[in-house]
Amino acid sequence: MTDAAMPKPVSQNRAIWQQFRSHKGAVFGLVVLGLLILFVLIGPLVWVPEKLKVVDAIRLKNQGPSLRFPLGTDQLGRDMLSRMMLAGRISLAVGLVAMLIAIVFGTLVGVVAGYFRRFDGPLMRLTDMFLALPLIPLLLVLVMLFRDRIAGIIGPELGAFALIVFAIGITSWMATARIVRGEVLTLKEREYVLAARSIGARPRRIIMRHILPNVVSPVMVAATLGVAEAIITESVLSFLGLGFPPDFPTWGRLLFDGLQYMQVYPERVIWPGLAISLTVLSVNYIGDGLRDALDPRIRGR
């Protein structure tokens, strides 16, 4: 066979993308998540609700869907479509920032525990302790204890965001730590790591050049699942009335506000509930697609 007849090798990035595209659920999730992001980022630039006087707002409260208000109005006469967009921004921001905190801290714990034997036992027992804690009651206690103190320092909106994001992130790192530790335990016995040790490379250099680049794949999968978990956790806190203040809405807060009107105006809980469900479902599908695409054993089939 001549060189011209041989198939051209496919680059790794192209092979990953081809495998990801073959996963119908992942493509569906990517499209839905992209539409939701456009809805919350571009939507407010397109849909600008009219400013109503207090009298008009009271007269227009609890309106059903119409051309003027496509998703109706709430109990204060505010346009539900614009509130859905603003709430989506905050919910997605909470999911992303909390995920970053959990991934960074979990990766740090996993790498140190997996590479340094003397730290493995204490760090894994710390991980087990956090796994044994009831997450929602712990978050409720943290919010109730520190919400007013932080709000007095940096303001109620920013204080609530910082506290909730940090609380969710610092209680969601355990799964990432275990995944990374398992990968590091395998990687540190590979030939290239042993060769780097034999020539006197420092542990920091080995970790930065050989360990971390090879744990990116499982960390990316854990990150997608972490976004969905953070959004659900924030929604639960807001639904219980201990999340963001009423004038700083999230999808969970809209669910909480619409709960008492659910029997009369069911769309008040349908829209934020649907947005949360679609976001979590799409992120989970994307995580499944990334897991398959980044696994060379599946990608080579």
C-alpha positions in Angstrom: 0.0 0.0 0.0 1.4 3.4 -1.0 1.5 6.4 1.3 -1.1 8.2 -0.7 -3.6 5.3 0.0 -3.1 5.4 3.7 -5.8 7.2 5.7 -4.7 10.5 7.3 -4.4 10.3 11.1 -7.1 12.0 13.0 -6.0 14.5 15.6 -6.9 13.9 19.2 -9.2 16.9 19.5 -11.0 16.0 16.3 -11.5 12.4 17.5 -12.9 13.7 20.9 -15.3 16.0 19.0 -16.4 13.2 16.7 -17.1 10.9 19.6 -18.9 13.7 21.5 -21.1 14.4 18.4 -22.0 10.7 18.2 -23.6 11.0 21.6 -27.1 12.2 20.8 -27.9 13.1 24.4 -24.8 15.2 24.7 -25.6 17.1 21.6 -29.1 17.7 22.8 -27.8 18.9 26.2 -25.3 21.2 24.5 -28.0 22.8 22.3 -30.4 23.2 25.2 -27.8 24.7 27.5 -26.6 27.0 24.7 -30.2 28.2 24.3 -30.6 28.8 28.0 -27.4 30.8 28.1 -28.5 32.9 25.2 -31.9 33.3 26.9 -30.4 34.7 30.1 -27.5 36.7 28.5 -29.0 38.0 25.3 -32.6 38.0 26.3 -32.5 41.1 28.5 -31.0 43.1 25.6 -33.9 42.1 23.4 -36.8 42.1 25.8 -36.9 45.3 27.9 -40.1 45.5 29.9 -41.8 48.8 30.3 -41.4 50.7 33.5 -44.7 50.8 35.4 -45.9 53.2 38.0 -46.9 51.8 41.4 -50.6 52.1 40.6 -50.2 50.4 37.3 -48.1 47.6 38.8 -50.8 46.9 41.5 -53.5 46.8 38.8 -51.4 44.4 36.6 -50.4 42.0 39.4 -51.0 38.2 38.9 -51.8 38.6 35.2 -51.7 35.6 32.9 -49.6 35.2 29.8 -50.3 37.8 27.1 -48.6 39.6 24.3 -47.7 42.4 26.7 -46.4 39.9 29.4 -45.6 36.6 27.7 -45.1 34.7 31.0 -47.5 36.9 33.0 -46.8 39.0 36.0 -46.1 38.2 39.7 -47.8 39.3 42.8 -46.2 42.8 42.6 -47.0 43.3 38.9 -43.4 42.6 37.7 -42.9 40.9 34.3 -42.1 37.3 34.8 -40.2 36.9 31.6 -37.6 39.5 32.6 -37.4 38.0 36.1 -36.8 34.6 34.6 -33.9 36.0 32.6 -32.3 37.7 35.6 -32.9 34.7 37.8 -31.2 32.5 35.2 -28.1 34.6 35.2 -27.8 34.3 39.0 -28.5 30.5 39.1 -26.0 29.7 36.3 -23.4 32.0 37.9 -23.9 30.2 41.2 -23.5 26.9 39.5 -20.3 27.8 37.7 -18.6 29.6 40.6 -19.5 27.0 43.1 -18.3 24.3 40.7 -14.9 26.1 40.3 -14.4 26.2 44.1 -15.3 22.6 44.5 -13.1 21.5 41.5 -10.0 23.5 42.6 -10.2 22.4 46.2 -11.1 18.8 45.3 -8.3 18.5 42.8 -5.8 19.9 45.3 -6.8 17.4 48.0 -6.9 14.5 45.5 -3.4 15.3 44.1 -1.8 15.7 47.5 -3.5 12.6 48.9 -2.6 10.5 45.9 1.0 11.5 45.4 2.2 11.9 49.0 1.6 8.8 51.0 1.9 10.5 54.4 -1.0 12.8 53.6 -3.2 10.1 52.1 -4.8 8.8 55.4 -5.6 12.2 57.0 -7.0 13.8 53.8 -9.1 10.8 53.0 -10.5 10.6 56.5 -11.3 14.3 56.2 -13.1 13.5 52.9 -15.1 10.7 54.6 -16.0 13.1 57.4 -17.4 15.7 54.9 -19.2 12.9 53.1 -20.9 11.8 56.3 -22.2 15.3 57.0 -25.8 16.0 56.0 -25.4 18.6 53.3 -28.6 20.5 53.3 -28.9 20.9 57.1 -25.2 22.0 57.2 -25.8 24.6 54.5 -28.9 25.9 56.3 -26.9 26.4 59.5 -24.1 28.2 57.6 -26.5 30.5 55.9 -28.5 31.3 59.1 -25.3 31.9 61.1 -23.3 34.1 58.7 -25.8 35.7 56.2 -26.4 38.8 58.3 -22.8 39.3 59.2 -21.5 39.0 55.6 -24.4 41.2 54.4 -23.4 43.9 56.8 -19.9 43.9 55.4 -20.4 43.7 51.6 -24.1 44.2 51.1 -27.1 41.8 51.1 -26.9 40.8 47.4 -23.2 40.3 47.1 -23.0 38.8 50.6 -25.7 36.3 49.9 -24.0 35.3 46.6 -20.5 35.0 48.2 -21.9 33.0 51.2 -24.0 30.6 49.2 -21.4 30.0 46.5 -18.7 29.4 49.1 -20.9 27.1 51.2 -21.9 25.0 48.2 -18.4 24.8 46.8 -16.7 23.9 50.1 -19.2 21.1 50.8 -19.1 19.6 47.2 -15.4 18.8 46.6 -15.4 15.3 48.0 -16.3 13.4 44.8 -13.7 15.2 42.8 -11.0 14.5 45.5 -11.7 10.8 45.4 -11.7 10.7 41.6 -8.4 12.6 41.3 -6.8 10.6 44.1 -7.5 7.4 42.2 -6.1 8.7 39.0 -3.0 10.0 40.7 -2.3 6.7 42.4 -2.3 5.1 38.9 -0.3 7.8 37.2 2.5 8.0 39.7 3.5 4.4 38.9 3.7 5.1 35.1 7.1 4.9 33.3 7.4 8.6 32.5 6.8 9.6 36.1 9.3 7.0 37.4 11.8 8.3 34.8 11.3 11.9 36.0 11.9 10.8 39.6 15.0 8.9 38.6 16.6 12.0 37.1 15.9 14.0 40.3 12.8 16.0 39.3 11.1 17.7 42.2 7.5 16.5 43.2 6.1 19.9 42.3 7.5 19.7 38.7 6.3 16.1 38.3 2.8 17.1 39.5 2.6 20.2 37.2 4.1 18.5 34.1 3.0 14.9 34.3 0.2 14.4 36.8 -2.2 17.4 36.4 -2.4 17.3 32.6 -3.5 13.7 32.8 -6.3 14.2 35.3 -8.0 16.9 33.3 -10.4 14.5 31.7 -12.0 13.1 34.8 -12.0 16.6 36.4 -13.9 18.0 33.4 -16.6 15.3 33.8 -16.8 16.0 37.5 -17.1 19.7 36.7 -20.1 19.3 34.5 -21.9 17.2 37.2 -20.8 19.8 39.8 -22.6 22.6 38.0 -25.9 20.6 38.0 -25.5 19.7 41.7 -24.7 23.4 42.7 -27.8 24.7 40.8 -30.0 22.1 42.5 -28.5 22.9 46.0 -29.0 26.6 45.5 -32.6 26.1 44.3 -33.3 24.0 47.4 -31.9 26.8 49.7 -33.9 29.5 47.9 -37.0 27.3 47.9 -36.7 27.0 51.7 -36.5 30.8 51.9 -32.8 30.9 53.0 -31.2 31.8 49.7 -31.1 35.1 48.0 -33.3 38.1 49.0 -36.6 38.5 47.1 -35.3 41.4 45.0 -32.3 39.3 43.9 -34.1 36.3 42.3 -32.9 32.9 41.3 -35.0 30.2 39.7 -35.3 28.6 43.1 -36.5 31.8 44.6 -39.1 32.2 41.9 -40.3 28.7 42.9 -40.5 29.8 46.5 -42.4 33.0 45.7 -44.9 31.2 43.4 -45.6 28.4 45.8 -48.5 30.1 47.6 -50.1 30.9 44.2 -49.5 27.5 42.7 -53.1 26.4 42.6 -54.4 29.6 41.1 -51.4 30.4 38.9 -49.6 27.1 38.2 -47.4 28.7 35.5 -45.6 30.7 38.3 -43.9 27.5 39.4 -43.9 25.7 36.0 -41.5 28.0 34.3 -38.7 28.2 36.9 -39.1 24.5 37.6 -38.8 23.7 33.9 -35.7 25.9 33.6 -34.0 24.1 36.5 -34.9 20.7 35.1 -33.7 21.5 31.6 -30.4 23.0 32.9 -29.7 20.0 35.1 -30.7 17.5 32.4 -28.6 19.1 29.7 -25.5 19.4 32.0 -25.8 15.8 32.9 -26.1 14.7 29.3 -23.0 16.9 28.4 -21.1 15.2 31.3 -22.0 11.7 29.9 -20.9 12.8 26.4 -17.6 14.1 27.8 -17.0 11.0 29.7 -17.3 8.9 26.6 -15.4 11.3 24.4 -12.4 11.6 26.8 -12.2 7.8 27.4 -9.7 6.5 24.7 -11.1 2.9 25.1 -14.6 4.1 24.1 -13.3 6.6 21.5 -11.3 3.9 19.7 -14.3 1.7 19.1 
